[in-house]
Each structure stands twice: as C-alpha cells, then as structure tokens.
Amino acid sequence: MSNVETIKVVPARYPLRAVGAVVALFVLAVVVQSVAFNPRWEWSVFARWFFDPVILEGVGQTLLLTLIGTALSVILGGMLALARLSSSWLLSSLAWGYIWLFRSLPLIVVLIILYNFSYLYDTLSLGVPFTGMTWGSFETINVLGQFSTAVVGLTLVQSAYTAEIIRGGFLGVDHGQYEAAAALGLPAWRRTVRIILPQALRTILPSGFNEIISLAKGTAMVYVLAMPELFYTIQMIYNRTQEVIPLLMVGAAWYLVITTVLSAIQYGVERGLARSERRSAVNQNRTLSRTRTRSRSVTTTPAQEPVHASLS
C-alpha cells in the first residue's frame, strides 16, 4: 500500500500591501476631515456660486476656446506634420522652424504679443512681398480682438505640439505598410487617408487627447487678455467679494468636470478603435482560412495508368 503524501496549500500573504492600504486610508481620512469639516473652506459659498449664470458663461467660453483651438490645431498640425515628413528640404525646414519656435515660446508671451500687434502693425495687408501689389488691407485693431487673439494664440502654440504627435504616429507605422499601400496604385492622399492614418491613430489618439486636456486647462492663460473665460470670471468675482478660496475651488471643480468628460470621451474612442481593429483582424483571419481551404480542396488527381484487358 503506497503512502499518499498530502501537500498543504498555504495562501500567499502580502504584509506590505496591507500596510500600504492602511496608510493610504489614514491619509485619505485626514484629507477628508481637514477639507470637509474646516469652516474656512466656506462650502456654502462654493455651492452658491457653482451654478451661477456668470460662472456658467465663463465655462461656455472655455469650452468654445477648447473646441475651436483643437479643431484648428489639428488642421494646422496635420499640415505641419506632413511638411516635416516631406522629401522637400524647404518644406521640412520651414515646418521644423515653426515647431521649434512655438514650442519654445510660453503661451502667455504669444498672447501678449498678439494682443499688442496693433502697436507693431497698423494694418494687415494681403499681397506680394517686396512689391507694392496688395489685394486687401485691414485695420489690425479690428481683426485681432480679444476672442480672435485668444484663438490665434492657442492655435499657434498647440499646433506645434499636435504636429509632433501626428508625425510620431506616422513614423510608428511599419514601413512595409507604406510599401503595400504604394503597391495598390492608389494616389498618395488616398493611401495616407485610407490606409496609413487608421493605423497611426493608435499612437496619435492617447497623446492627442492629453493635449486637448492640457489645452482646456491652458485656456486659463487668456486671462491676460481680459477675456471673460472661466478663470478670469472667477478672478473678477473674488476681487469684488474677497471670497478667494471658495471661488478658486469652484474653478477647480469645473476644470475637473471638463477633464473628466474629455477623459471619458477618450476612453470611449479608444475602446471603439480597439473593437474595430479586433473585428478587422477576425475578418482577415476568416478570409485567410477560406483561402487556405479552397487551395487545399483544389488538388490535382494523379494520372491513371492504362488498363490492358487480355483477350482470350
């Protein structure tokens, strides 16, 4: 009779993990107690101003600036990325110089220079350089107002970062995909839009949404233009009421809401993209398996040897 050796299963223990969880809960409890039960935070003032129409109007201006700045920076950044990837040394050099310049300058400096553009140039003319030929002339002070200056400044700076993100996405696509796309005989723009861009989006989207979130918070810099977006509106209110901390918390809460919504959109877009990639991969595998099945079914029958019947 053989002896059966029993093995005792001992559950794994992680004492450091338990200690870390206890410390984290302790710190969280300290923060909640100090914030929620400290009367100097003035949460009643926070609740009174959170849905105030003036604050909501500032939130609307912030969202509008974010939307327009994102759309224009994607268009301009896409053209800059294509210029950087161009085989023309002139286009590549000019795009590199633009990206280098506006990635080096702080946003607040660009906004202040644009806001004082009418001091540098009385009029903005459209024509041929170094000649007297002009097709149109506009007063600078009428063209660059508060809103247009904010949009132009945000677009100029953000497009430099967007161009590098898009360029990195294109460089992340395998070179064999470019060769396969070129072998189809499609025009260059159709190859880029239909074949290369969908594959580059996997790299572009995460970094691109991070830049959109940064742009939403970066709109606070336009307060130097005295434009009534969210941060400037809050400044005007607490300068009048002297309720600094609760109004700053109102702004922080609204920026947190905007960031959360953008993060949720990013999560949904990335899930949809991953689902479509899985679906295309499954379809591709099915097509490949069908092709292999057909190739196996088409087999050549061996030639039969002639049968000679004996005649008796």
Secondary structure, 3 states (H helix, E strand, C coil): CCCCCCCCCCCCCCHHHHHHHHHHHHHHHHHHHHHHCCHHHCHHHHHHHHCCHHHHHHHHHHHHHHHHHHHHHHHHHHHHHHHHCCCCHHHHHHHHHHHHHHHHCCHHHHHHHHHCHHHHCCEEEEECCCCCCEEEEEEHHHHCCHHHHHHHHHHHHHHHHHHHHHHHHHHCCCHHHHHHHHHCCCCHHHHHHHHHHHHHHHHHHHHHHHHHHHHHHHHHHHHHHCCCCHHHHHHHHHHHHCCHHHHHHHHHHHHHHHHHHHHHHHHHHHHHHHHHHHHHHHHHHHHHHHHHHHHHHCCCCCCCCCCCCCCC
